[in-house]
Amino acid sequence: MAFSERELLARIIRCEAGGEGDTGMKAVANVVMNRVRVPNGEYRRIGQGSIRNIINQRGQFDCATSVLRGQPNPQTIWANPPEQIHLNIADWAIAGNRLGMTGYALWYFNPFVPNCPGNFPLNRTGFYVVRIGDHCFYNPTTLYYST
């Protein structure tokens, strides 16, 4: 049985940011929903308004792959059923709520160092906005919209 989009979002929230508190989990939910709702660019073409398409896009979320860097991934959305808090945050995000500090972030990652790089991903289509917990968040540059 396939998970509903609500449950998929709740699972990615738990897996990607379960230890980051409410703000960190809302920030990750914002990134997913920003990708779903972006008016153009790569995520618009891939996502087509679908949480499922965004989460399943290859190479985007470590928690959505069963093999990571050639090894079985023990931390996946399939191994992390959501709790009520994750479902509540998913509902919050799906309803159109936003976490102002992340803006229109389309990316986040954990650099495993104290400072966040100024641009991400490697093609420099995002610029740094804020760090929440261990994750750095990036808004799209005008270059993103031509991807």
Secondary structure, 3 states (H helix, E strand, C coil): CCCCHHHHHHHHHHHHHCCCHHHHHHHHHHHHHHHHHCCCCHHHHHHCCCHHHHHHCCCCCHHHCCEECCEECCCCCCCCCCCHHHHHHHHHHHCCCCCHHHCCCCEEECCCCCCCCCECCCCCCEEEEEEECCEEEEEECCCHHHC
